Amino acid sequence: MTTGARKAGAVLLAAGRGTRLRPLTDHVPKPALPLLDVPVGAFGLEAFRRADMRPLVNLSHLAALAERALAPFAPEGLWLNEPPEPFGTAGTLREADARGLLDPTFVVWNGDVVAPVDPRELLEEHLRSGAAVTVVGHPVDAGADFAFAGGRATAFIDRRERTDAPGVRFAGISAMSSSALSSIPPVGPAGIGESILRPLTERGEVAVVVTRESVLDVGTIRDFSKASERLLNHPAGPVPPGTILDLDGGRSYLGPGSRAAPGVMGPGGILLEDAATEPGARVERAVVWAGDYVPAGAVVEDCVWFNGRCLRQ
């Protein structure tokens, strides 16, 4: 772990196993999944860099691969390596605070989220609110995490049990004061939802910043595919290292070292680094995994082509 006098004003949560993204995450850690050949965790780190916030990044599953992918985007970052059974999202904050690694106020960003949120502006809004936690959320008619009124969360909602509840869905980004960490159990794995957000909402100490901008949560293979296409047509964050091509009806992407036969690529077609196709194939609204190969006659649509087959979970 890199250390230094300057503490972390931001945390990228990057230790998740990513079980809903298997088999991709059997080979690549979740925060390193390539959105147009840019690691998904790099989008949060780029936001921190622009805000001049030193990040702390926690790691567990395939930790060495995750650090290698993310380190170029966090040259002054702190790295917190967790055991195979990680601390949990709140447990990570408890551990980092106990080691004296966090500023008194800090921003927390889920490592699988891409969002047009300015961490510095969020932190300033948090300080103005006087709350222990300020969450970013977008309004939904169903599947909310919070009911809210007057800029404060009024109820914490478990959307696994209440799928039809309206309100605000948590975007996976928040600002916290160190006082928020006092509600975390002193030992064992702990999650932010149950250990921080629920008890503080009940005490009226959670403020809400509502955004209507697009928030991409790369939690499933379908989400990964949709986020890739979204960034292809609406660029944001770090610049992809490959080439974006304008086609009739949309765009396609060719990663470094990739090879596409003429006429193969359709709108939304994405070849990641070193991927290739044969003549007579078709790639449209789909991602071809890095180093993978699409044979002649294969039609790859609305999926992720991985190890010679389409994944659509």
C-alpha positions in Angstrom: 0.0 0.0 0.0 1.3 3.4 -1.0 1.4 5.8 1.9 2.1 9.5 2.4 1.3 12.5 4.5 -1.8 13.4 2.5 -4.8 11.4 3.4 -7.5 10.2 1.0 -10.4 12.5 0.3 -12.1 9.8 -1.9 -12.7 6.1 -1.8 -13.2 3.8 -4.9 -14.9 0.6 -3.8 -13.2 -2.0 -6.0 -13.1 -5.3 -4.0 -16.4 -6.8 -5.3 -16.5 -10.3 -6.7 -18.9 -9.4 -9.5 -20.8 -12.7 -9.4 -23.6 -11.4 -11.7 -20.9 -10.7 -14.3 -19.5 -14.2 -14.4 -17.8 -15.7 -16.4 -16.2 -12.3 -17.3 -15.2 -11.7 -13.7 -13.6 -15.1 -13.4 -10.8 -13.7 -15.6 -11.0 -9.9 -15.1 -11.8 -8.2 -11.8 -15.0 -6.2 -11.8 -13.4 -2.7 -11.6 -11.1 -3.6 -14.5 -13.8 -4.7 -16.9 -13.1 -2.8 -20.2 -15.7 -0.2 -21.3 -14.2 0.7 -24.8 -10.9 -0.6 -23.4 -11.1 1.7 -20.4 -11.4 0.0 -17.0 -14.8 0.8 -15.5 -13.2 1.8 -12.2 -11.1 4.5 -14.1 -14.3 6.6 -14.6 -14.6 7.2 -10.8 -10.8 7.7 -10.5 -10.9 10.2 -13.4 -13.6 12.2 -11.6 -11.4 12.2 -8.4 -8.4 13.4 -10.4 -10.3 16.3 -11.9 -11.5 17.2 -8.4 -7.9 17.0 -7.1 -8.9 14.3 -4.6 -6.4 11.6 -3.6 -8.2 8.3 -3.8 -8.1 5.2 -1.7 -8.9 2.0 -3.6 -9.7 -1.3 -1.9 -8.9 -4.5 -3.6 -9.6 -8.2 -3.0 -10.7 -10.4 -5.9 -7.9 -10.7 -8.5 -6.3 -7.8 -6.6 -3.0 -7.7 -8.6 -4.9 -7.5 -11.9 -7.2 -4.8 -10.5 -4.3 -2.6 -9.3 -2.4 -3.0 -12.6 -5.5 -1.9 -14.5 -6.3 1.1 -12.3 -2.9 2.3 -11.1 -2.3 4.5 -14.3 -5.5 6.4 -13.4 -4.5 6.9 -9.7 -0.7 7.6 -9.6 -0.9 9.0 -6.1 -3.6 6.6 -4.8 -3.6 4.5 -1.7 -4.2 0.8 -2.1 -6.0 -1.2 0.6 -5.6 -4.9 0.1 -8.3 -7.0 1.8 -8.5 -10.7 2.6 -10.3 -13.2 0.3 -13.4 -12.5 2.4 -13.4 -8.7 2.1 -14.4 -6.3 4.8 -17.6 -5.2 3.0 -18.3 -1.7 1.7 -18.8 -0.2 5.2 -16.1 -2.5 6.7 -13.6 -1.0 4.3 -14.4 2.5 5.5 -14.1 1.4 9.1 -10.7 -0.2 8.4 -9.4 2.8 6.4 -10.5 5.2 9.2 -8.9 3.1 11.9 -5.6 3.2 9.9 -5.9 7.0 9.7 -6.1 7.0 5.9 -9.3 9.2 5.4 -9.9 12.9 5.5 -12.7 14.0 8.0 -15.0 14.2 5.0 -14.7 12.1 1.9 -16.5 10.9 -1.3 -17.3 7.2 -1.8 -17.8 5.9 -5.3 -18.8 2.3 -6.3 -16.2 0.9 -8.6 -18.8 -0.2 -11.2 -20.5 3.2 -11.6 -20.1 5.7 -14.4 -21.8 9.0 -13.7 -21.4 12.7 -14.6 -21.0 13.7 -10.9 -18.4 16.2 -9.8 -17.0 14.9 -6.5 -15.9 18.4 -5.3 -19.4 19.8 -5.9 -20.9 16.9 -4.1 -18.6 17.4 -1.1 -19.5 21.1 -1.0 -23.2 20.3 -1.0 -22.6 17.7 1.7 -20.9 20.3 4.0 -23.7 22.7 3.4 -26.3 20.1 4.3 -24.9 19.4 7.7 -25.9 15.8 7.3 -23.6 12.8 8.2 -24.1 11.4 4.7 -25.2 12.9 1.4 -26.2 10.4 -1.3 -26.6 10.9 -5.1 -29.7 9.4 -6.5 -32.1 9.6 -9.5 -35.8 9.6 -9.2 -37.7 6.4 -10.1 -41.4 5.4 -10.1 -40.5 2.0 -8.8 -37.4 0.3 -7.3 -36.3 3.1 -5.0 -33.8 2.9 -2.2 -35.1 6.0 -0.4 -38.2 8.0 0.1 -37.2 11.7 0.5 -38.6 15.2 1.1 -37.0 18.6 1.5 -33.6 17.3 0.5 -33.5 14.6 3.2 -34.1 10.8 3.0 -37.2 10.1 5.1 -37.2 6.3 4.7 -34.7 3.6 3.7 -36.3 1.1 1.3 -35.1 -2.5 0.7 -36.0 -2.8 -2.9 -35.6 -6.6 -2.8 -38.7 -6.6 -0.7 -40.5 -3.5 -2.1 -39.9 -3.6 -5.8 -42.7 -1.1 -6.6 -41.7 1.7 -4.2 -41.2 5.2 -5.8 -38.6 7.6 -4.6 -34.9 7.9 -5.3 -32.5 5.1 -6.4 -29.0 5.3 -4.9 -26.5 5.9 -7.6 -23.6 4.4 -5.7 -21.9 7.7 -5.0 -22.0 9.6 -1.7 -20.2 12.0 0.5 -19.6 11.2 4.2 -18.4 12.7 7.4 -16.3 10.6 9.7 -19.2 10.7 12.2 -21.2 8.4 9.8 -18.8 5.6 10.5 -19.8 5.3 14.2 -22.8 3.2 13.2 -20.7 0.4 11.7 -20.3 -2.7 13.8 -16.8 -2.8 15.2 -15.9 -6.2 13.8 -16.8 -8.4 10.8 -17.9 -7.7 7.3 -20.5 -4.8 7.0 -22.3 -3.1 4.1 -23.0 0.6 3.6 -26.7 0.1 3.2 -27.5 -1.8 6.4 -24.7 -0.4 8.5 -24.7 3.3 7.6 -27.6 4.4 5.3 -30.4 2.6 7.1 -29.6 3.8 10.7 -28.7 7.3 9.7 -31.8 7.7 7.5 -33.9 6.7 10.6 -32.1 9.5 12.5 -32.7 12.0 9.7 -29.0 12.4 8.9 -28.9 11.5 5.2 -29.2 14.3 2.7 -30.2 13.6 -1.0 -28.8 15.2 -4.1 -31.0 14.3 -7.1 -29.6 13.9 -10.5 -31.4 13.4 -13.8 -28.2 12.7 -15.7 -27.5 9.2 -17.0 -26.0 6.9 -14.3 -24.5 3.6 -15.6 -24.2 0.8 -13.1 -22.2 -2.0 -14.6 -23.6 -4.8 -12.4 -24.6 -7.4 -15.0 -23.5 -8.6 -18.4 -26.5 -6.8 -19.9 -25.5 -3.6 -18.0 -21.9 -3.9 -19.3 -23.1 -4.2 -22.9 -25.5 -1.2 -22.5 -22.9 0.9 -20.8 -20.4 0.2 -23.6 -22.9 1.2 -26.3 -23.9 4.3 -24.3 -20.3 5.5 -24.0 -19.7 4.8 -27.7 -22.5 7.2 -28.6 -22.1 9.6 -25.7 -18.4 9.8 -24.8 -17.5 10.5 -21.2 -14.5 10.1 -18.9 -11.1 8.8 -20.0 -10.6 8.8 -23.8 -10.7 5.2 -25.3 -7.4 4.1 -26.8 -9.0 2.8 -30.0 -10.9 4.2 -32.9 -14.5 5.3 -33.1 -16.0 5.0 -36.6 -19.2 6.8 -37.8 -21.5 4.5 -39.7 -24.9 4.9 -41.2 -27.2 4.6 -38.2 -24.6 4.8 -35.5 -21.0 4.2 -34.5 -18.7 1.3 -34.0 -15.4 0.9 -32.1 -12.1 -0.8 -33.0 -9.8 -1.3 -30.1 -6.0 -1.3 -30.4 -4.8 -4.2 -32.5 -8.3 -5.3 -33.4 -9.1 -6.4 -37.0 -12.5 -6.2 -38.6 -13.2 -7.5 -42.1 -15.0 -5.1 -44.4 -18.8 -4.9 -43.9 -18.7 -6.8 -40.6 -19.2 -3.9 -38.2 -22.7 -2.5 -37.7 -24.0 0.3 -35.4 -23.1 -0.4 -31.8 -20.5 -3.0 -32.8 -17.5 -3.0 -30.5 -14.2 -4.9 -30.9 -12.1 -4.7 -27.8 -8.3 -4.8 -27.9 -6.8 -7.5 -30.2 -10.3 -8.9 -31.1 -10.8 -10.0 -34.8 -13.5 -11.1 -37.2 -13.6 -13.0 -40.4 -15.4 -11.9 -43.6 -19.1 -12.8 -43.6 -19.5 -12.2 -39.8 -21.7 -9.5 -38.4 -21.2 -7.5 -35.2 -24.0 -5.1 -34.2 -25.0 -3.7 -30.8 -22.5 -6.1 -29.2 -19.1 -6.3 -27.6 -16.5 -8.7 -28.8 -14.2 -9.5 -25.9 -10.5 -8.6 -26.0 -8.5 -11.1 -27.9 -11.6 -13.0 -29.0 -12.4 -14.1 -32.6 -15.7 -14.0 -34.5 -15.8 -16.7 -37.3 -17.3 -16.3 -40.8 -21.1 -16.6 -40.7 -21.5 -15.7 -37.0 -24.1 -13.0 -36.2 -23.2 -11.3 -32.9 -26.0 -9.0 -31.8 -27.2 -7.7 -28.4 -24.7 -9.6 -26.4 -21.1 -9.9 -25.3 -19.1 -12.4 -27.4 -16.8 -14.2 -25.0 -14.9 -17.4 -25.6 -16.8 -18.0 -28.8 -20.3 -17.6 -27.6 -22.9 -14.8 -26.9 -23.5 -13.9 -23.3 -26.8 -12.1 -22.6 -27.5 -12.5 -18.9 
